[in-house]
């Protein structure tokens, strides 16, 4: 549910509802309503939330249960290590 994703991402990034609202140019009560599932963000805000938190809109909307990791700026060795870490974690959850 998008409400849970927004709250989880906000908390993981140590951002208060007020600070998130200010960054988006909306009221804190709007953010609170999203997190409580009372209302949902418009398409424009879904895109802004995705940009702010570095996730895809599909992730926020749970279209696919996949997160995208941007590896631009990393060298081949760092990408290899990340890939091995992902494969290791997938094996632990089977």
C-alpha positions as CSV (number, residue, x, y, z in Angstrom):
1,X,0.0,0.0,0.0
2,X,1.4,3.4,-1.0
3,X,0.6,4.8,2.5
4,X,3.0,2.3,4.1
5,X,5.7,2.9,1.5
6,X,5.6,6.7,2.0
7,X,5.8,6.4,5.8
8,X,8.6,3.8,5.6
9,X,10.7,5.8,3.2
10,X,10.2,9.0,5.1
11,X,11.2,7.4,8.4
12,X,14.2,5.6,6.9
13,X,15.4,8.9,5.6
14,X,14.8,10.7,9.0
15,X,12.4,13.2,7.5
16,X,9.5,14.5,9.5
17,X,6.1,14.8,8.0
18,X,6.5,18.6,8.2
19,X,9.8,18.6,6.4
20,X,8.5,16.3,3.7
21,X,5.5,18.5,3.3
22,X,7.7,21.6,2.9
23,X,9.9,19.9,0.3
24,X,6.7,19.1,-1.7
25,X,5.0,22.4,-1.1
26,X,2.0,20.9,0.6
27,X,0.6,20.8,4.2
28,X,1.7,18.4,6.8
29,X,-1.9,17.2,7.1
30,X,-1.7,16.1,3.5
31,X,1.3,13.9,4.2
32,X,-0.4,12.6,7.3
33,X,-3.5,11.7,5.2
34,X,-1.4,9.9,2.7
35,X,0.4,7.9,5.4
36,X,-2.9,7.0,7.1
37,X,-4.5,5.9,3.8
38,X,-7.2,8.6,4.0
39,X,-6.1,10.0,0.7
40,X,-3.6,9.2,-2.0
41,X,-1.1,11.5,-3.7
42,X,-1.7,12.8,-7.2
43,X,0.4,11.5,-10.0
44,X,2.6,14.6,-9.7
45,X,3.4,13.9,-6.1
46,X,4.0,10.2,-6.7
47,X,6.7,11.3,-9.2
48,X,8.1,13.8,-6.8
49,X,8.2,11.3,-3.9
50,X,10.0,8.8,-6.2
51,X,12.6,11.3,-7.1
52,X,13.0,12.5,-3.5
53,X,13.5,9.0,-2.1
54,X,15.4,7.5,-5.1
55,X,12.9,4.8,-5.8
56,X,10.7,4.1,-8.9
57,X,7.1,5.1,-9.1
58,X,6.4,1.4,-9.7
59,X,7.9,0.7,-6.3
60,X,5.7,3.3,-4.6
61,X,2.6,2.1,-6.3
62,X,3.6,-1.6,-5.9
63,X,3.2,-2.3,-9.5
64,X,6.2,-4.5,-9.3
65,X,7.7,-5.7,-6.1
66,X,11.1,-4.7,-7.2
67,X,13.3,-1.7,-6.3
68,X,15.7,-0.2,-8.7
69,X,19.2,0.5,-7.6
70,X,21.0,3.3,-9.5
71,X,24.6,2.1,-10.0
72,X,25.7,5.1,-12.1
73,X,29.0,6.5,-10.9
74,X,30.1,3.1,-9.5
75,X,33.0,1.2,-10.9
76,X,32.7,-2.4,-12.2
77,X,34.1,-3.8,-9.0
78,X,31.5,-2.0,-6.9
79,X,28.7,-3.2,-9.2
80,X,30.0,-6.8,-9.0
81,X,30.0,-6.6,-5.2
82,X,26.5,-5.2,-5.1
83,X,25.3,-8.0,-7.5
84,X,26.9,-10.7,-5.3
85,X,25.3,-9.2,-2.2
86,X,21.8,-9.2,-3.9
87,X,22.3,-12.8,-5.0
88,X,23.4,-13.8,-1.4
89,X,20.3,-12.1,0.1
90,X,18.0,-13.8,-2.4
91,X,19.5,-17.1,-1.3
92,X,18.9,-16.4,2.4
93,X,15.2,-15.7,1.8
94,X,14.3,-18.9,-0.1
